[in-house]
Amino acid sequence: MERFKLSRDSRVAVALLLVSGMILFLVIGLFRLQVLEHSELEEQSESNRIRVQPIIPRRGIVYDRDGRVIIDNRASYTVSVVPAEEVKGVTVPALAGLLDLDTGQVRQRIRKNMVSRYQPSPVKRDIPFTSLAILEEQNRRFPGVSYQMERVRRYADSLGAESFTGYVGEVSEEEMAANPDARYRLGSMIGKKGLERLFDPLLRGREGTAYIEVSASGHILGPYEGRKWTPAVPGSDLTLTIDIDLQKACVAVLDTFCCGAVVAIDPRNGEILAMTSYPGYDPNIFSSVVPESLWQEISTDTTHPLLNRPLNGLYPPGSTVKFVAIGAAIEEGLLTPSTTLKPCYGGMQFGNRYFRCWDHDGHGVLQPAGALEQSCDVYLYQVGLKLGIDLLADYYDRCGFGHLTNVDLPNESPGLNPNSEYYDERYGRNKWTRALVLNNAIGQGEILVTPLQLAQFFCGLANNGNVYRPHIIRKISHPSGEEITKAPEVVFKMPFSERTMEVLLDGLRRVVEGEHGTARRLRNKQYSIGGKTGTAQNPHGENHSLFVGVAPLERPEIVVAAIIENAGDGSVVAAPVVGHVIRTYMEKRQERQKQNIAASDQTAPTEVN
């Protein structure tokens, strides 16, 4: 054993070697920490004491044509957790109790919305003030928890404006992937439908960045001035063509029915004055987390409140489009303004089927304008046979049916305008008959239109054949002060000559003012009105009721189209609906004229004797 004992000198050498090795190890470690990894560690250290917090910009405000607010913002507070500052077993249970959530829900939302471990991950929006007060006073009980003031969308009550406003909601991962240039972050609120969606880049503005200094335990010490803050840029404001008074009139008059839609347009420029879909939903519910039970209730409602009827509701137009067949036949030389066809005795035999007129007693002998006045089906059956499927479809096409109107709102439906190619594909070549054109000529069969398309067509009739693009944006006001005003745009001219238009306009007038007009009840002494009734067969229930009105006839300023589902006769149901909306417009117009006269009298110079 003696030989394995180290001498004193050897032990000293070994000790020196060990000490030298330890010193070398420490030097290498310090070199790595202070030189090689300095930048990374410095950034990590900064991240530990500096919290990056987004500054949410004010979302743009939306006004009606008279400057009244349709959509604005209200203050709201969102609770978030910074994952790197969370204390296991403390933060999540305490926060779950405060927010009335279970711990699993809190953890799931932290993971779902986490951008990085050092940035706040939103857990719950729109917390009550009592919860906010507890967080402020007892924040040491909630390590890693912070709250931010945000602005939540607020939509005006009782306007039924969801068909054009849409709503906002949290961005999804799919939306982030589909829009990599949009600078979305998890938890961002973006437009989901309507103008909120289409104009989201303008309305949303641009987020800023703030830096907050925190202690090692996550306690907020105050703003950190060592880094330059990036200010938020507020969103642009929108002024719409909508008139709130007309919008309210549409909602009030639909309130007694199950389902329907009303669209009002100024034919002189295409401005949409009112547009509502009934029933609707409250877009305010989407500004915060929507409970699953509420979403199920809305999405399974048999009245389909989420359906945007003016843009996506597809309906047979019924007699409202009889102007197309009459106009096409006159243009093609198949009729003259005075042409009479076989008299109507309540129906017409074609092949082995008897096609009835809506009036089983018949209308007798008629000319084109009279056929429109009394909405005679038998006269139109004969016109349809003269035209044939493809020529009739061509005129429907040239009047805008089967096409998008390209209104400045998303997700519009084009409708359906069937021709022989469509029927060949549906039934097979030579497996359908000419009888189909009889239904198409009276707005039945397979032809389907949206309420917006129907209103656009009558705007063309009212405006000497010139059809403006329907639009809802009147002005965009940028935060820089720049303003962009929407210019009216003629998108097409109807395929009818002046001679043909005279016949169609005479029919339009006689529907209300004629002795046998189907909407005589709308006649009044204050202003002239024209229009067309429609009663469309519905395979799923009672007939749909339709009416489109134009006023005043001398110089039309408003076109209103109404479709009331499962409601029956157009002259009985839809015509009074349209009459109410037009009366609201005309009374407001007259009141403004009185105010202008009074104002001009006050500013007129006083004659001195």
C-alpha positions as CSV (number, residue, x, y, z in Angstrom):
1,M,0.0,0.0,0.0
2,E,2.9,2.3,0.7
3,R,3.9,2.5,-3.0
4,F,0.5,4.0,-3.9
5,K,0.9,6.9,-1.5
6,L,1.5,10.2,-3.2
7,S,4.3,12.4,-2.1
8,R,3.6,15.8,-0.8
9,D,4.9,17.4,-4.0
10,S,2.6,15.2,-6.1
11,R,-0.4,16.1,-4.0
12,V,0.3,19.8,-4.4
13,A,0.6,19.3,-8.2
14,V,-2.7,17.5,-8.4
15,A,-4.4,20.2,-6.4
16,L,-3.0,22.9,-8.6
17,L,-4.1,21.0,-11.6
18,L,-7.6,20.7,-10.3
19,V,-7.8,24.4,-9.3
20,S,-6.4,25.4,-12.7
21,G,-9.0,23.3,-14.4
22,M,-11.8,24.8,-12.4
23,I,-10.5,28.3,-13.1
24,L,-10.2,27.5,-16.8
25,F,-13.8,26.1,-16.8
26,L,-15.1,29.3,-15.1
27,V,-13.1,31.5,-17.5
28,I,-14.5,29.6,-20.5
29,G,-18.0,29.8,-19.0
30,L,-17.7,33.5,-18.4
31,F,-16.4,34.1,-21.9
32,R,-19.3,32.2,-23.3
33,L,-21.8,34.1,-21.2
34,Q,-20.3,37.5,-21.5
35,V,-19.0,37.4,-25.1
36,L,-20.4,34.6,-27.2
37,E,-24.0,34.6,-25.8
38,H,-24.1,38.2,-24.6
39,S,-26.7,39.4,-27.1
40,E,-29.0,36.5,-26.6
41,L,-28.8,36.6,-22.8
42,E,-29.2,40.4,-22.8
43,E,-32.3,40.1,-24.9
44,Q,-33.7,37.3,-22.6
45,S,-33.0,39.4,-19.6
46,E,-34.7,42.4,-21.2
47,S,-37.7,40.2,-22.0
48,N,-37.9,39.0,-18.4
49,R,-38.2,42.6,-17.1
50,I,-39.8,44.3,-20.1
51,R,-43.3,43.3,-21.3
52,V,-44.2,44.1,-24.9
53,Q,-47.8,45.2,-25.0
54,P,-49.8,46.0,-28.2
55,I,-51.6,49.3,-28.4
56,I,-55.0,48.6,-30.0
57,P,-56.1,51.4,-32.3
58,R,-59.5,52.9,-32.4
59,R,-61.6,51.0,-35.0
60,G,-63.2,53.4,-37.5
61,I,-66.6,54.8,-36.8
62,V,-69.5,54.3,-39.2
63,Y,-72.1,57.0,-39.8
64,D,-75.3,57.3,-41.8
65,R,-75.7,59.8,-44.6
66,D,-76.7,62.5,-42.1
67,G,-73.8,62.0,-39.7
68,R,-75.6,59.8,-37.2
69,V,-73.6,56.9,-35.6
70,I,-74.4,53.4,-36.8
71,I,-71.3,51.7,-35.4
72,D,-68.9,53.0,-32.8
73,N,-66.7,51.7,-30.0
74,R,-67.0,51.3,-26.2
75,A,-64.3,50.7,-23.6
76,S,-63.6,47.1,-22.6
77,Y,-61.0,45.3,-20.6
78,T,-59.2,42.0,-21.6
79,V,-57.4,39.8,-19.1
80,S,-54.2,38.1,-20.3
81,V,-51.5,35.9,-19.0
82,V,-47.8,36.2,-19.8
83,P,-46.7,32.5,-19.8
84,A,-43.1,33.2,-18.8
85,E,-44.3,35.0,-15.6
86,E,-47.0,32.4,-14.7
87,V,-46.5,30.7,-11.3
88,K,-47.4,27.1,-11.5
89,G,-50.3,26.1,-9.2
90,V,-51.0,29.8,-8.4
91,T,-51.8,31.9,-11.4
92,V,-54.2,29.6,-13.3
93,P,-56.4,28.5,-10.2
94,A,-56.6,32.1,-9.0
95,L,-57.6,33.5,-12.4
96,A,-60.1,30.7,-13.0
97,G,-61.9,31.6,-9.8
98,L,-61.9,35.3,-10.7
99,L,-63.2,34.8,-14.2
100,D,-65.7,32.0,-13.4
101,L,-63.9,29.6,-15.7
102,D,-62.4,26.2,-14.9
103,T,-58.6,25.8,-15.0
104,G,-58.7,23.7,-18.2
105,Q,-60.4,26.5,-20.0
106,V,-57.9,29.1,-18.8
107,R,-54.9,26.9,-19.9
108,Q,-56.5,26.2,-23.2
109,R,-57.0,29.9,-24.0
110,I,-53.4,30.7,-22.9
111,R,-52.0,28.1,-25.3
112,K,-54.4,29.0,-28.1
113,N,-53.6,32.7,-28.1
114,M,-49.9,32.5,-27.1
115,V,-47.6,34.4,-29.5
116,S,-44.4,34.1,-27.3
117,R,-43.7,33.3,-23.7
118,Y,-43.0,37.0,-23.0
119,Q,-46.1,38.5,-24.6
120,P,-49.6,38.6,-23.0
121,S,-51.9,35.8,-24.1
122,P,-55.6,36.9,-24.0
123,V,-57.8,34.7,-21.7
124,K,-61.1,36.6,-21.5
125,R,-62.5,39.8,-23.0
126,D,-65.0,42.3,-21.7
127,I,-64.6,41.4,-18.0
128,P,-66.9,43.1,-15.5
129,F,-65.6,46.1,-13.5
130,T,-65.7,44.2,-10.2
131,S,-63.2,41.7,-11.6
132,L,-61.0,44.5,-12.9
133,A,-61.0,46.2,-9.5
134,I,-59.9,42.9,-7.8
135,L,-57.0,42.6,-10.3
136,E,-55.9,46.1,-9.7
137,E,-56.0,45.9,-5.9
138,Q,-54.8,42.4,-5.4
139,N,-52.5,41.9,-8.4
140,R,-49.8,40.1,-6.3
141,R,-52.3,37.2,-6.0
142,F,-52.2,36.9,-9.8
143,P,-48.6,36.6,-10.9
144,G,-48.2,37.0,-14.7
145,V,-51.7,38.3,-15.1
146,S,-52.3,41.7,-16.8
147,Y,-55.2,43.5,-18.3
148,Q,-55.5,45.8,-21.3
149,M,-58.1,48.4,-22.3
150,E,-59.6,47.7,-25.7
151,R,-62.4,49.1,-27.7
152,V,-65.3,46.8,-28.4
153,R,-67.6,47.3,-31.3
154,R,-71.0,48.8,-30.5
155,Y,-73.8,48.6,-33.0
156,A,-76.9,50.9,-32.8
157,D,-80.0,49.1,-31.5
158,S,-83.1,48.4,-33.5
159,L,-81.7,49.3,-36.9
160,G,-81.8,45.7,-38.4
161,A,-78.6,46.7,-40.1
162,E,-76.7,43.4,-39.8
163,S,-77.3,42.7,-43.5
164,F,-74.7,45.4,-44.3
165,T,-72.8,46.1,-41.1
166,G,-71.8,42.5,-40.4
167,Y,-69.8,42.0,-37.2
168,V,-66.3,41.5,-35.8
169,G,-64.8,38.5,-34.1
170,E,-61.4,36.9,-33.1
171,V,-59.2,36.0,-36.0
172,S,-58.8,32.3,-36.6
173,E,-55.6,30.4,-37.4
174,E,-57.0,29.8,-40.9
175,E,-57.6,33.5,-41.4
176,M,-54.1,34.3,-40.3
177,A,-52.6,31.7,-42.7
178,A,-54.7,33.0,-45.6
179,N,-53.7,36.6,-44.9
180,P,-50.0,36.6,-44.0
181,D,-49.5,40.3,-45.0
182,A,-52.4,41.5,-42.8
183,R,-50.2,41.5,-39.6
184,Y,-52.8,39.7,-37.6
185,R,-51.9,38.3,-34.2
186,L,-53.7,35.7,-32.2
187,G,-56.5,37.4,-30.3
188,S,-56.9,40.2,-32.9
189,M,-60.5,41.3,-33.6
190,I,-61.3,41.5,-37.3
191,G,-64.3,41.9,-39.5
192,K,-66.2,38.7,-40.2
193,K,-69.1,39.8,-42.4
194,G,-70.6,42.8,-44.2
195,L,-68.7,46.1,-44.5
196,E,-66.8,45.1,-41.3
197,R,-65.1,42.4,-43.3
198,L,-64.8,44.1,-46.7
199,F,-63.3,47.3,-45.2
200,D,-61.4,45.7,-42.4
201,P,-58.0,46.9,-43.5
202,L,-59.3,50.5,-43.4
203,L,-61.4,50.2,-40.3
204,R,-58.9,48.3,-38.2
205,G,-56.1,50.9,-38.4
206,R,-52.5,49.8,-37.4
207,E,-51.5,48.5,-34.0
208,G,-48.8,50.3,-32.0
209,T,-46.3,48.8,-29.4
210,A,-45.8,49.8,-25.8
211,Y,-43.1,48.6,-23.4
212,I,-43.9,48.0,-19.7
213,E,-41.2,47.3,-17.0
214,V,-42.1,44.5,-14.6
215,S,-40.4,43.0,-11.5
216,A,-39.1,39.5,-11.3
217,S,-42.4,38.5,-9.7
218,G,-44.4,40.0,-12.6
219,H,-45.5,43.1,-10.8
220,I,-45.9,46.1,-13.1
221,L,-43.4,48.9,-12.3
222,G,-44.5,51.3,-15.0
223,P,-43.7,52.4,-18.6
224,Y,-40.3,51.5,-19.9
225,E,-38.7,54.4,-21.7
226,G,-35.6,52.6,-22.8
227,R,-37.3,51.6,-26.1
228,K,-39.2,53.8,-28.5
229,W,-42.9,53.2,-28.4
230,T,-44.8,52.9,-31.7
231,P,-48.0,54.8,-31.7
232,A,-51.2,53.2,-32.9
233,V,-52.8,54.6,-36.1
234,P,-56.7,54.8,-35.8
235,G,-58.9,53.3,-38.4
236,S,-60.6,55.3,-41.1
237,D,-64.3,56.4,-40.6
238,L,-67.0,55.5,-43.1
239,T,-70.0,57.5,-44.1
240,L,-72.8,55.4,-45.6
241,T,-75.6,56.1,-48.0
242,I,-78.0,54.7,-45.4
243,D,-80.7,56.8,-43.9
244,I,-81.4,55.7,-40.3
245,D,-85.0,57.0,-40.4
246,L,-85.7,54.8,-43.5
247,Q,-83.8,51.9,-41.9
248,K,-86.0,52.1,-38.8
249,A,-89.1,52.3,-41.0
250,C,-88.1,49.0,-42.7
251,V,-87.6,47.2,-39.4
252,A,-90.9,48.5,-37.9
253,V,-92.9,47.4,-40.9
254,L,-91.4,43.9,-41.0
255,D,-91.8,43.3,-37.3
256,T,-95.2,41.7,-37.7
257,F,-94.1,39.0,-40.2
258,C,-92.0,35.9,-39.9
259,C,-89.4,36.6,-42.5
260,G,-88.6,39.0,-45.3
261,A,-86.3,41.7,-46.8
262,V,-86.6,45.3,-47.9
263,V,-84.1,47.3,-50.1
264,A,-84.5,51.0,-50.8
265,I,-82.2,52.6,-53.5
266,D,-82.0,56.1,-55.0
267,P,-82.2,55.3,-58.8
268,R,-80.4,58.5,-59.7
269,N,-77.1,57.4,-58.3
270,G,-77.4,53.8,-56.9
271,E,-77.1,54.9,-53.3
272,I,-78.7,52.3,-50.9
273,L,-80.9,54.2,-48.6
274,A,-82.0,51.3,-46.4
275,M,-81.5,47.5,-46.4
276,T,-82.8,45.0,-43.9
277,S,-83.1,41.3,-43.5
278,Y,-85.7,40.0,-41.1
279,P,-85.3,38.3,-38.7
280,G,-81.8,39.3,-37.9
281,Y,-79.4,39.0,-35.0
282,D,-77.7,41.4,-32.6
283,P,-74.2,41.9,-33.9
284,N,-73.1,43.1,-30.4
285,I,-73.0,39.5,-29.2
286,F,-70.1,38.7,-31.4
287,S,-67.9,41.5,-29.9
288,S,-67.0,39.1,-27.0
289,V,-66.9,35.4,-26.6
290,V,-70.2,33.9,-27.8
291,P,-71.5,31.1,-25.5
292,E,-71.9,27.8,-27.3
293,S,-75.5,27.6,-26.3
294,L,-76.3,31.0,-27.8
295,W,-74.4,30.1,-31.1
296,Q,-76.4,26.8,-31.3
297,E,-79.7,28.7,-30.8
298,I,-78.9,31.2,-33.6
299,S,-77.4,28.8,-36.1
300,T,-80.3,26.2,-35.8
301,D,-83.1,28.8,-35.8
302,T,-85.5,27.7,-38.6
303,T,-86.1,31.3,-39.6
304,H,-82.4,31.6,-40.5
305,P,-81.5,34.9,-38.9
306,L,-77.9,34.6,-40.2
307,L,-79.1,34.6,-43.8
308,N,-78.5,37.9,-45.5
309,R,-81.7,37.9,-47.5
310,P,-81.1,41.1,-49.5
311,L,-77.9,39.7,-50.9
312,N,-78.2,36.0,-50.6
313,G,-81.9,35.2,-50.4
314,L,-82.9,33.6,-53.7
315,Y,-86.6,34.0,-54.6
316,P,-88.8,33.5,-57.7
317,P,-89.6,37.1,-58.6
318,G,-93.2,36.4,-59.7
319,S,-95.0,39.1,-61.7
320,T,-92.5,41.8,-60.7
321,V,-90.4,40.9,-63.7
322,K,-93.2,40.8,-66.4
323,F,-91.7,44.0,-67.7
324,V,-88.8,42.0,-69.1
325,A,-90.9,39.8,-71.3
326,I,-93.1,42.6,-72.5
327,G,-90.1,44.9,-73.2
328,A,-88.2,42.1,-75.0
329,A,-91.2,41.3,-77.3
330,I,-91.7,45.0,-78.2
331,E,-87.9,45.4,-78.9
332,E,-87.9,42.3,-81.1
333,G,-91.0,43.5,-83.1
334,L,-93.2,40.7,-81.8
335,L,-95.5,43.2,-80.1
336,T,-96.5,46.8,-80.6
337,P,-97.8,49.1,-77.8
338,S,-101.3,48.3,-79.1
339,T,-101.0,44.6,-79.8
340,T,-103.8,42.4,-78.4
341,L,-103.5,38.6,-78.1
342,K,-106.0,35.9,-77.3
343,P,-108.3,37.1,-74.5
344,C,-107.8,35.8,-71.0
345,Y,-110.7,33.7,-69.7
346,G,-108.8,32.6,-66.5
347,G,-106.3,30.3,-68.1
348,M,-104.8,28.9,-71.2
349,Q,-104.3,25.3,-72.6
350,F,-100.9,24.4,-73.8
351,G,-100.2,20.8,-74.7
352,N,-101.8,18.5,-72.1
353,R,-101.7,21.1,-69.3
354,Y,-103.9,24.0,-68.4
355,F,-102.0,27.1,-67.2
356,R,-104.2,29.2,-65.0
357,C,-104.1,33.0,-64.6
358,W,-104.1,34.4,-61.1
359,D,-107.5,35.8,-61.7
360,H,-109.7,32.8,-62.5
361,D,-112.4,35.1,-63.9
362,G,-110.0,36.3,-66.5
363,H,-109.0,39.8,-67.8
364,G,-110.4,39.7,-71.3
365,V,-108.6,41.5,-74.2
366,L,-105.6,43.5,-73.2
367,Q,-102.7,45.5,-74.6
368,P,-99.1,45.4,-73.2
369,A,-99.5,48.2,-70.7
370,G,-102.9,46.8,-69.6
371,A,-101.4,43.4,-69.2
372,L,-98.8,44.9,-66.8
373,E,-101.5,46.9,-65.0
374,Q,-103.6,43.9,-64.3
375,S,-100.7,41.4,-64.2
376,C,-102.4,39.1,-66.6
377,D,-100.6,35.7,-66.7
378,V,-102.3,34.5,-69.9
379,Y,-101.1,37.5,-71.9
380,L,-97.5,36.8,-70.6
381,Y,-97.8,33.1,-71.4
382,Q,-98.4,34.0,-75.0
383,V,-95.5,36.5,-75.0
384,G,-93.2,33.9,-73.6
385,L,-94.0,31.5,-76.4
386,K,-93.3,34.2,-78.9
387,L,-89.9,34.8,-77.4
388,G,-88.7,31.3,-76.5
389,I,-86.4,30.3,-73.7
390,D,-83.1,31.7,-75.0
391,L,-84.3,35.1,-76.2
392,L,-86.2,35.6,-72.9
393,A,-83.1,34.5,-70.9
394,D,-81.0,36.9,-73.0
395,Y,-83.1,39.9,-72.0
396,Y,-83.2,38.8,-68.4
397,D,-79.4,38.7,-68.6
398,R,-79.2,42.2,-70.1
399,C,-81.4,43.5,-67.4
400,G,-78.9,42.3,-64.7
401,F,-80.5,39.0,-63.6
402,G,-78.2,36.1,-63.1
403,H,-75.3,38.4,-62.4
404,L,-73.8,40.0,-59.4
405,T,-74.7,43.7,-58.9
406,N,-71.1,44.1,-57.5
407,V,-72.4,46.1,-54.6
408,D,-69.7,47.1,-52.2
409,L,-70.5,44.3,-49.7
410,P,-69.1,40.8,-49.7
411,N,-70.6,37.4,-50.5
412,E,-73.4,38.4,-52.9
413,S,-75.3,35.7,-54.8
414,P,-75.8,36.0,-58.6
415,G,-79.2,34.4,-58.7
416,L,-80.3,32.0,-61.5
417,N,-81.3,32.8,-65.1
418,P,-82.1,29.5,-66.9
419,N,-81.6,29.1,-70.6
420,S,-81.7,26.0,-72.9
421,E,-78.1,25.0,-72.0
422,Y,-79.2,25.0,-68.3
423,Y,-82.2,22.8,-69.1
424,D,-80.2,20.4,-71.3
425,E,-77.8,19.9,-68.4
426,R,-80.6,19.5,-65.8
427,Y,-83.1,17.4,-67.8
428,G,-81.1,16.1,-70.7
429,R,-81.1,17.1,-74.4
430,N,-84.5,17.1,-75.9
431,K,-86.1,16.0,-72.6
432,W,-87.8,19.2,-71.7
433,T,-90.6,21.2,-73.5
434,R,-91.4,24.7,-74.5
435,A,-93.9,24.8,-71.6
436,L,-91.0,25.9,-69.3
437,V,-90.9,29.3,-70.9
438,L,-94.5,30.0,-69.8
439,N,-93.4,29.9,-66.2
440,N,-90.2,31.9,-66.8
441,A,-92.2,34.7,-68.5
442,I,-94.3,35.3,-65.4
443,G,-91.3,35.1,-63.0
444,Q,-91.9,31.5,-61.9
445,G,-90.1,28.3,-62.8
446,E,-86.4,28.1,-62.2
447,I,-85.6,31.9,-62.4
448,L,-84.3,33.1,-59.0
449,V,-83.4,36.7,-58.0
450,T,-82.2,38.5,-54.9
451,P,-84.1,41.5,-53.5
452,L,-81.1,43.7,-54.4
453,Q,-81.2,42.6,-58.0
454,L,-84.9,43.3,-58.1
455,A,-84.5,46.8,-56.7
456,Q,-81.6,47.4,-59.2
457,F,-83.8,46.4,-62.2
458,F,-86.6,48.9,-61.2
459,C,-84.0,51.6,-60.7
460,G,-83.2,51.1,-64.4
461,L,-86.9,51.5,-65.3
462,A,-87.1,54.6,-63.1
463,N,-83.9,56.2,-64.5
464,N,-84.5,56.0,-68.3
465,G,-82.7,52.7,-68.6
466,N,-79.5,53.8,-66.9
467,V,-78.5,51.4,-64.1
468,Y,-76.1,52.6,-61.5
469,R,-74.0,50.2,-59.4
470,P,-75.7,49.9,-56.0
471,H,-73.4,51.1,-53.3
472,I,-73.5,51.7,-49.6
473,I,-70.3,53.7,-49.0
474,R,-70.6,57.4,-49.5
475,K,-67.4,58.7,-48.1
476,I,-64.1,57.4,-46.5
477,S,-62.4,59.7,-44.0
478,H,-58.8,58.7,-43.3
479,P,-57.1,59.7,-40.0
480,S,-54.7,61.9,-42.1
481,G,-57.6,64.1,-42.9
482,E,-57.9,62.9,-46.5
483,E,-61.5,62.2,-47.6
484,I,-62.6,60.0,-50.6
485,T,-66.1,60.4,-51.9
486,K,-67.8,57.6,-53.8
487,A,-68.7,58.6,-57.3
488,P,-71.9,57.1,-58.9
489,E,-71.1,54.6,-61.6
490,V,-73.4,53.6,-64.5
491,V,-72.8,49.9,-65.0
492,F,-75.1,49.1,-67.9
493,K,-78.0,50.4,-69.9
494,M,-81.2,48.4,-70.1
495,P,-81.9,47.0,-73.6
496,F,-85.1,49.0,-74.3
497,S,-85.6,51.8,-76.7
498,E,-87.4,55.0,-75.7
499,R,-90.5,53.8,-77.4
500,T,-90.5,50.5,-75.4
501,M,-89.7,52.4,-72.1
502,E,-92.8,54.5,-72.6
503,V,-95.0,51.4,-72.6
504,L,-93.2,49.9,-69.5
505,L,-93.4,53.2,-67.6
506,D,-97.1,53.5,-68.5
507,G,-97.6,50.0,-67.1
508,L,-95.6,50.9,-64.0
509,R,-97.9,53.9,-63.4
510,R,-101.1,52.1,-64.1
511,V,-100.4,49.4,-61.5
512,V,-101.1,52.0,-58.8
513,E,-103.0,54.7,-60.6
514,G,-104.9,52.7,-63.2
515,E,-108.6,51.8,-62.8
516,H,-107.7,48.0,-62.6
517,G,-104.2,48.4,-61.1
518,T,-103.3,45.6,-58.6
519,A,-101.8,48.1,-56.1
520,R,-104.6,50.8,-56.3
521,R,-104.6,51.1,-52.5
522,L,-101.3,52.9,-52.6
523,R,-102.8,55.8,-54.6
524,N,-102.6,59.1,-52.7
525,K,-103.0,62.9,-53.2
526,Q,-99.6,63.9,-51.9
527,Y,-97.3,62.3,-54.5
528,S,-97.4,59.9,-57.4
529,I,-96.3,56.3,-57.1
530,G,-95.8,53.4,-59.5
531,G,-94.8,49.8,-59.0
532,K,-95.5,46.1,-59.6
533,T,-97.0,43.5,-57.4
534,G,-95.9,39.8,-57.4
535,T,-97.1,36.7,-55.8
536,A,-94.6,33.9,-56.2
537,Q,-95.4,30.3,-55.7
538,N,-93.2,28.7,-53.0
539,P,-92.8,24.9,-52.9
540,H,-91.9,25.0,-49.2
541,G,-95.0,26.8,-47.9
542,E,-97.4,29.7,-48.6
543,N,-96.8,32.0,-51.5
544,H,-94.2,34.8,-51.2
545,S,-95.5,38.3,-51.3
546,L,-93.6,40.9,-53.5
547,F,-93.9,44.5,-54.4
548,V,-91.5,47.1,-55.9
549,G,-92.5,50.7,-55.7
550,V,-91.1,53.9,-57.4
551,A,-91.8,57.5,-56.3
552,P,-92.4,60.2,-57.3
553,L,-93.1,59.1,-60.8
554,E,-92.4,62.5,-62.4
555,R,-88.7,62.4,-61.2
556,P,-88.1,59.2,-59.3
557,E,-86.0,59.5,-56.2
558,I,-86.6,56.2,-54.4
559,V,-87.2,52.6,-55.4
560,V,-88.2,50.1,-52.7
561,A,-88.4,46.4,-53.1
562,A,-90.0,44.1,-50.5
563,I,-90.3,40.3,-50.3
564,I,-92.3,38.9,-47.4
565,E,-91.9,35.1,-47.2
566,N,-95.0,32.8,-46.9
567,A,-97.3,35.8,-46.6
568,G,-99.6,35.5,-49.7
569,D,-100.8,38.1,-52.1
570,G,-98.3,40.9,-53.1
571,S,-101.0,43.5,-53.4
572,V,-102.3,42.8,-49.9
573,V,-99.1,42.3,-47.9
574,A,-95.9,43.6,-49.6
575,A,-97.5,46.6,-51.3
576,P,-98.4,48.3,-47.9
577,V,-94.9,47.5,-46.6
578,V,-93.4,49.4,-49.5
579,G,-96.0,52.1,-49.2
580,H,-95.0,52.7,-45.6
581,V,-91.3,53.1,-46.4
582,I,-92.0,55.4,-49.3
583,R,-94.3,57.5,-47.2
584,T,-91.6,57.8,-44.6
585,Y,-89.1,59.0,-47.3
586,M,-91.6,61.5,-48.8
587,E,-92.7,63.0,-45.5
588,K,-89.0,63.5,-44.5
589,R,-88.4,65.1,-47.9
590,Q,-91.3,67.5,-47.5
591,E,-90.1,68.4,-43.9
592,R,-86.6,69.2,-45.2
593,Q,-88.1,71.4,-48.0
594,K,-90.1,73.3,-45.3
595,Q,-86.9,73.8,-43.3
596,N,-84.9,75.0,-46.3
597,I,-87.7,77.5,-47.2
598,A,-87.8,78.7,-43.5
599,A,-84.0,79.0,-43.5
600,S,-83.9,81.0,-46.7
601,D,-86.6,83.3,-45.4
602,Q,-84.5,84.1,-42.3
603,T,-81.4,84.9,-44.4
604,A,-83.2,87.0,-47.0
605,P,-82.4,90.7,-46.8
606,T,-85.0,92.9,-45.2
607,E,-86.3,95.7,-47.3
608,V,-85.9,99.1,-45.7
609,N,-88.4,101.9,-46.6
